[in-house]
């Protein structure tokens, strides 16, 4: 029984590493932007995992991922983002908040993001953390 548990644990670690290996794929970001109306919970989860800091040396990926994150928050997908964050404690919430606090583009509608996230009535703890991060971003403008 213990051997089986260890096997599944190692397998889960391996799957996590495999997931990270393609985490800086710009094409995934382009696909999210193109298909934002149809994005799935799994795609949002994968995207949020990519914000763990491993792509921070990839300037282009960092810029585009910042824009994608704000696109999701300014779009009707804000609630899905909050739900994914609330349901998955392994997501890099601290890093995600740092991305939100430092918008890369002056054209990002921080007011719209704040409004969309503020309307969410579930997962209030995570929602409030994201609202706090958007406020910090707004104070930098």
C-alpha positions in Angstrom: 0.0 0.0 0.0 2.8 2.4 0.9 4.6 1.7 -2.4 1.4 2.6 -4.3 1.1 5.9 -2.4 4.8 6.7 -3.1 4.3 5.8 -6.8 1.3 8.2 -7.1 3.2 10.9 -5.3 6.2 10.6 -7.6 3.9 10.5 -10.6 2.2 13.7 -9.4 5.6 15.5 -9.0 6.5 14.3 -12.5 3.3 15.7 -14.0 3.9 19.0 -12.2 7.4 19.2 -13.8 6.0 18.3 -17.2 3.4 21.0 -16.9 6.1 23.6 -16.0 8.3 22.7 -19.0 6.0 24.4 -21.5 4.7 27.0 -19.1 6.4 29.9 -21.0 4.7 29.1 -24.3 3.5 32.4 -25.9 1.2 30.5 -28.2 -0.9 29.5 -25.2 -1.3 33.1 -24.2 -2.3 34.0 -27.8 -4.9 31.2 -27.7 -6.3 32.5 -24.5 -6.7 36.0 -25.9 -8.2 34.7 -29.1 -10.7 32.4 -27.4 -11.3 34.4 -24.2 -15.1 33.8 -24.5 -14.6 30.0 -24.5 -11.7 29.6 -22.1 -12.0 26.7 -19.7 -11.3 26.4 -16.0 -8.3 24.1 -16.9 -6.8 26.6 -19.3 -7.1 29.3 -16.6 -5.5 27.1 -14.1 -2.6 26.3 -16.4 -2.1 29.9 -17.2 -2.1 30.9 -13.5 0.5 28.3 -12.8 2.7 29.9 -15.4 2.8 33.0 -13.2 4.9 31.2 -10.6 8.0 33.3 -11.5 9.7 30.7 -13.7 9.0 32.8 -16.8 10.2 36.1 -15.2 13.4 36.1 -17.3 11.3 35.9 -20.5 10.3 39.6 -20.9 8.0 39.0 -23.8 6.1 36.3 -21.9 5.9 38.4 -18.8 4.4 41.3 -20.7 1.9 39.3 -22.6 0.9 37.3 -19.5 0.3 40.5 -17.6 -2.0 41.7 -20.4 -3.8 38.3 -20.5 -4.4 38.3 -16.8 -5.9 41.8 -17.0 -8.0 40.7 -20.0 -9.4 37.9 -17.9 -10.1 40.3 -15.0 -11.7 43.0 -17.2 -13.7 40.3 -19.0 -16.6 38.3 -17.8 -14.0 35.6 -16.8 -13.0 37.4 -13.6 -15.3 35.2 -11.5 -13.7 32.1 -13.0 -10.2 33.4 -12.2 -11.2 34.1 -8.6 -12.8 30.6 -8.3 -9.7 28.9 -9.7 -7.5 30.8 -7.2 -9.8 30.0 -4.3 -10.0 26.3 -5.1 -6.3 25.7 -5.7 -4.0 26.5 -2.8 -1.0 25.5 -4.9 -1.4 28.4 -7.3 1.2 31.1 -6.8 -1.2 33.7 -5.4 1.6 35.9 -4.1 3.2 36.1 -7.6 -0.2 36.6 -9.3 -0.9 39.5 -7.0 2.5 41.0 -7.9 1.7 40.8 -11.6 -1.6 42.5 -10.9 0.1 45.2 -8.9 2.4 46.1 -11.7 0.3 46.4 -14.9 2.6 46.5 -17.9 0.3 48.6 -20.2 -1.1 52.0 -19.4 -4.1 51.1 -21.6 -5.3 48.5 -19.1 -8.7 49.5 -17.7 -8.0 49.1 -14.0 -11.4 50.5 -13.1 -13.1 47.8 -15.2 -11.0 45.1 -13.6 -11.8 46.5 -10.1 -15.5 46.7 -11.0 -15.7 43.1 -12.3 -13.9 41.6 -9.4 -15.9 43.7 -6.9 -19.1 42.2 -8.3 -18.1 38.7 -7.3 -20.0 37.4 -4.3 -18.2 34.2 -3.7 -14.7 33.4 -2.5 -14.5 36.8 -0.7 -11.1 36.2 0.9 -9.4 35.7 -2.5 -11.6 38.4 -4.1 -10.6 40.9 -1.5 -6.9 40.1 -2.0 -7.2 40.6 -5.8 -9.1 43.9 -5.2 -6.3 45.1 -2.9 -3.8 44.3 -5.6 -5.8 46.2 -8.2 -6.0 49.2 -5.8 -2.2 49.1 -5.5 -2.0 49.1 -9.3 -4.4 52.0 -9.5 -2.3 54.0 -7.0 0.7 53.7 -9.3 -1.0 55.4 -12.2 
